[in-house]
Amino acid sequence: MATYKVKVATGTDFFSGTLDSISLTIVGTQGESHKQRLNHFGRDFATGAVDDYTVQCQQDLGELIIIRLHKEPHSFLPKDPWYCNYVQICAPNCRVYHFPAYQWMDGYETLSLREATEYVAEHWTEDSFFGYQYLNGINPGLIRRCMQIPDKFPVTDEMVAPFLGEGTCLQAELEKGNIYLADYRILDGIPTVELNGQKQHHCAPICLLHFGPDGNMMPIAIQLSQTPGPDCPIFLPNDSEWDWLLAKTWVRYAEFYSHEAVAHLLESHLIGEAFCLALLRNLPMCHPLYKLLIPHTRYNVQINSIGRALLLNKGGLSARVFPPACELYLS
């Protein structure tokens, strides 16, 4: 028998607790536990409580992969929402796994949770993780396959040949479709503001990436401006550690602003509001398209109205903290 010690933390806000039945399934590399109800004599999952339970399994489950929380009816009681903060599990080998939730379970449902790891904190400086974020990060729609190096980004084969592998060159990789470009030209010329008396800065970088035979997307050249010249060098992976890391940091900075201004503010909030108003003004409530689309417009107009009043106006919070994104919006 393998014994797993489980801690379940309920939220601290009013009415975060629940009277519904909560069960747990643990999934590991060596197997899966039976669904086991988490129950003590007396009150479970009260607001602010951290409850301890024991889950017995026929065998060791190996490395834990995910857990499943099952919320089900309890006797004749009505449905009762529950806010789960986290689940912590101590395995038989004394390793502690932490599964953050921080969300409501309103109905009778199953919530799958993955372990929170320190992977990002340990690997964020690596080139492979930098490239990974282009495909799996906040703004994967920006990167484009590059068939020809743009004139404003004068990268030569001699610059990047050491990073492409043996037996190939930049032109060959371009023809194979293994070269990709991330161009933040939308940020070029956006004015900045002063924050706490200090002028803020941003850039409109260009980043060249190579998709290697090992399946990793790797940055091979970075230029922090749209205008090449003596004051705008091209940074390479064989530059000093801190120069290359700072160049990548500025690209990530531009990535965040581009995402906030375009993918988040424009394509999510503002375009969504246009469709929401068109739907409300032109289709009757009995129309099939109205019924199909109306759930996806929930709170859109209200959120945008509050955002314009408190965040995006001149002097608002976002205008002070995210000036390039707000300048794009205001222009």
C-alpha positions in Angstrom: 0.0 0.0 0.0 1.1 3.5 -0.8 -0.1 6.4 1.4 -0.5 10.0 0.1 -1.0 12.8 2.5 -3.2 15.5 1.0 -3.8 19.1 2.0 -6.7 21.0 0.4 -7.0 24.8 0.9 -10.3 26.6 0.5 -10.5 30.3 -0.4 -10.7 32.9 2.3 -13.4 35.2 0.8 -17.0 34.9 2.0 -18.9 31.9 0.8 -15.8 30.2 -0.6 -16.6 27.0 1.2 -18.9 24.3 0.0 -21.2 21.6 1.3 -20.9 19.6 -1.9 -19.0 16.3 -2.0 -15.4 16.6 -3.1 -13.4 13.6 -4.3 -9.8 13.2 -5.5 -8.1 11.1 -8.2 -4.3 11.1 -8.4 -2.6 10.3 -11.7 1.1 9.3 -11.8 3.6 7.8 -14.2 3.0 4.3 -12.7 -0.8 4.4 -12.5 -3.9 6.1 -11.3 -5.7 6.0 -7.9 -9.3 5.2 -7.5 -11.6 8.2 -7.0 -11.7 8.8 -3.2 -14.0 11.1 -1.4 -12.3 13.6 0.9 -14.4 13.5 4.0 -14.1 13.9 7.7 -16.7 13.7 10.4 -17.9 17.2 10.7 -17.4 20.2 8.4 -15.1 19.9 5.3 -14.0 22.7 3.0 -15.1 25.6 5.1 -14.1 29.1 4.1 -10.4 29.6 4.9 -9.8 26.0 5.9 -6.8 23.9 5.1 -8.0 20.3 5.4 -5.8 17.2 5.8 -6.7 13.9 4.2 -5.0 10.5 3.5 -5.4 8.7 0.2 -4.5 5.0 0.1 -3.4 3.4 -3.2 -2.6 -0.2 -4.0 0.8 0.7 -5.4 3.2 3.7 -5.7 2.0 5.9 -8.5 5.4 7.1 -9.4 6.0 10.8 -10.4 2.7 12.6 -10.1 1.4 14.1 -13.3 -2.0 15.6 -12.6 -4.8 15.4 -10.1 -8.6 15.5 -10.6 -11.0 17.2 -8.2 -14.5 15.9 -8.6 -17.4 18.1 -7.2 -20.6 16.1 -6.9 -24.0 16.5 -5.1 -24.1 15.8 -1.4 -27.3 14.2 -0.2 -30.3 16.4 -0.8 -28.5 19.7 -0.4 -28.6 22.2 -3.3 -25.6 23.0 -5.5 -23.0 25.0 -3.6 -20.0 26.8 -5.4 -16.5 26.2 -4.0 -13.3 28.2 -4.4 -10.2 26.0 -4.2 -6.9 27.7 -3.6 -4.5 24.7 -3.9 -3.9 21.0 -3.3 -0.7 19.8 -1.8 0.3 16.1 -1.8 3.1 14.4 0.1 4.1 11.2 -1.7 5.4 8.1 0.0 9.0 9.1 -0.8 8.3 12.4 1.1 8.4 14.5 -2.1 5.8 17.3 -1.9 3.8 18.2 -5.0 2.0 21.6 -5.2 -1.1 21.9 -7.5 -2.4 25.5 -7.6 -6.1 26.0 -8.5 -7.3 29.5 -7.5 -10.6 29.2 -9.2 -14.3 28.5 -8.6 -16.0 25.3 -9.2 -19.6 26.4 -9.6 -21.4 23.3 -10.8 -20.9 19.5 -10.6 -17.7 19.1 -12.5 -14.2 17.7 -12.6 -11.2 20.0 -12.4 -7.8 18.7 -13.6 -4.7 20.4 -12.1 -1.1 20.1 -13.1 1.8 20.5 -10.7 3.4 24.0 -10.4 7.1 23.7 -11.1 10.1 26.1 -11.0 11.0 25.3 -14.6 10.5 28.9 -15.9 12.5 30.4 -13.0 15.3 28.0 -13.7 15.4 28.2 -17.5 14.2 31.7 -18.6 17.7 32.8 -19.6 18.2 29.9 -22.0 17.9 30.5 -25.8 15.8 27.3 -26.2 13.2 28.6 -23.7 13.3 32.0 -25.4 12.4 30.4 -28.7 9.9 28.1 -27.1 7.9 31.1 -25.9 7.4 32.2 -29.5 5.4 29.1 -30.1 3.8 28.6 -26.7 3.8 32.0 -25.1 1.4 35.0 -25.0 1.7 36.0 -28.6 2.4 33.0 -30.9 0.7 34.8 -33.9 3.6 37.3 -34.4 6.4 35.0 -35.6 6.6 34.6 -39.4 8.6 32.3 -41.7 11.3 34.3 -43.4 12.2 33.6 -47.0 14.4 36.7 -47.4 16.3 38.8 -44.9 14.8 42.4 -44.9 17.1 45.3 -45.9 16.5 46.9 -42.5 18.0 43.9 -40.8 21.5 43.4 -42.4 22.3 39.9 -41.1 25.0 38.1 -43.0 25.9 34.5 -43.3 29.2 35.1 -41.5 27.3 36.5 -38.5 25.0 33.5 -37.9 26.9 30.6 -39.5 28.2 29.3 -36.1 24.6 28.9 -34.9 23.1 27.1 -37.9 25.1 23.8 -37.6 27.6 22.2 -39.8 27.2 21.8 -43.6 24.6 24.5 -44.0 24.4 28.3 -44.5 21.9 31.1 -44.0 20.7 31.0 -47.6 20.2 27.2 -47.5 18.2 27.5 -44.3 16.1 30.3 -45.8 15.2 28.1 -48.7 14.4 25.1 -46.4 12.0 27.3 -44.5 13.9 27.0 -41.2 14.4 30.8 -40.6 11.8 32.8 -38.8 11.4 36.5 -38.1 9.7 38.4 -35.3 9.3 42.1 -36.3 7.9 44.6 -33.8 7.7 47.5 -36.2 4.3 48.4 -34.9 6.1 49.9 -31.8 8.3 52.1 -33.9 7.8 55.8 -33.2 5.4 55.4 -30.3 6.1 58.1 -27.8 6.9 57.3 -24.2 5.9 59.0 -21.0 7.6 59.9 -17.7 7.0 57.6 -14.7 8.0 58.9 -11.2 9.9 61.7 -12.9 12.0 59.4 -15.1 11.6 59.2 -18.9 10.6 55.7 -20.0 12.1 53.9 -23.0 11.0 51.2 -25.4 12.2 49.8 -28.7 10.9 48.2 -31.9 13.2 45.2 -32.2 13.7 42.6 -34.9 14.6 39.0 -33.9 15.8 36.3 -36.2 15.2 32.7 -35.2 16.4 29.3 -36.5 14.4 26.0 -36.3 17.0 23.4 -35.8 17.0 19.6 -36.5 16.6 19.0 -32.7 13.2 20.7 -32.8 14.3 23.8 -30.9 13.5 27.4 -32.1 16.7 29.3 -31.3 17.3 33.1 -31.6 20.4 33.8 -33.7 20.3 37.6 -34.2 18.6 40.6 -32.5 18.5 44.2 -33.6 16.8 46.7 -31.2 15.7 49.2 -33.8 14.0 49.4 -37.2 16.9 51.5 -38.5 20.3 49.8 -38.8 23.5 51.8 -38.2 26.5 52.3 -35.9 24.2 53.1 -33.0 22.1 50.0 -33.6 24.3 46.9 -33.5 23.1 43.4 -34.2 23.4 41.2 -31.1 24.4 37.6 -31.5 24.5 34.6 -29.2 28.3 34.7 -29.0 28.3 38.2 -27.6 29.0 38.6 -23.9 26.5 36.8 -21.7 24.9 40.0 -20.3 24.7 41.8 -23.7 22.9 38.9 -25.2 20.6 38.5 -22.2 19.7 42.2 -22.2 19.0 42.1 -25.9 16.6 39.1 -25.4 15.0 41.0 -22.4 14.2 44.0 -24.6 12.6 41.7 -27.2 10.4 40.2 -24.4 9.5 43.7 -23.3 8.4 44.5 -26.8 6.6 41.2 -27.1 4.5 42.1 -24.0 3.5 45.5 -25.3 2.7 44.2 -28.7 0.5 41.5 -27.1 -1.3 43.9 -24.8 -2.0 46.5 -27.6 -2.9 44.1 -30.4 -3.8 40.6 -29.3 -5.4 41.6 -26.0 -6.8 45.2 -26.3 -7.6 45.4 -30.0 -8.4 41.9 -31.1 -10.1 40.7 -27.9 -11.7 43.7 -26.2 -12.3 46.3 -29.0 -13.2 44.1 -31.9 -15.3 42.0 -29.6 -17.2 45.1 -28.6 -18.0 45.9 -32.2 -19.5 42.5 -32.8 -21.3 42.6 -29.5 -23.0 46.0 -30.4 -23.8 44.8 -33.9 -25.4 41.7 -32.5 -27.5 43.6 -30.0 -28.6 46.2 -32.5 -29.4 44.0 -35.5 -30.6 40.6 -34.4 -33.7 39.7 -32.5 -33.3 37.6 -29.4 -35.1 34.7 -31.1 -32.6 34.6 -34.0 -30.4 31.4 -34.0 -27.2 33.4 -34.5 -28.1 35.6 -31.5 -28.5 32.6 -29.3 -25.2 31.2 -30.6 -23.1 34.3 -30.1 -24.6 36.1 -27.1 -22.8 33.9 -24.4 -19.5 34.9 -25.9 -20.2 38.7 -25.4 -20.9 38.4 -21.7 -19.6 41.5 -19.8 -17.7 42.7 -22.9 -19.3 46.2 -23.1 -19.2 46.6 -19.3 -15.5 45.7 -19.1 -14.5 48.0 -21.9 -16.5 50.9 -20.5 -14.8 50.5 -17.1 -11.4 50.1 -18.8 -11.8 53.3 -20.8 -12.8 55.3 -17.7 -10.1 54.0 -15.3 -7.3 52.4 -17.3 -6.9 53.7 -20.9 -7.7 57.4 -20.4 -4.8 59.8 -20.2 -3.5 59.6 -16.6 -5.1 56.2 -16.1 -3.3 53.2 -14.6 -2.5 51.5 -17.9 -1.5 54.8 -19.5 1.1 55.2 -16.8 2.3 51.6 -16.6 1.9 50.5 -20.2 2.4 53.7 -22.2 3.2 52.2 -25.6 0.1 50.0 -25.6 -2.1 52.9 -24.6 -0.5 55.3 -27.2 -1.4 52.7 -29.8 -5.0 52.7 -28.5 -5.3 56.4 -28.2 -3.9 57.0 -31.7 
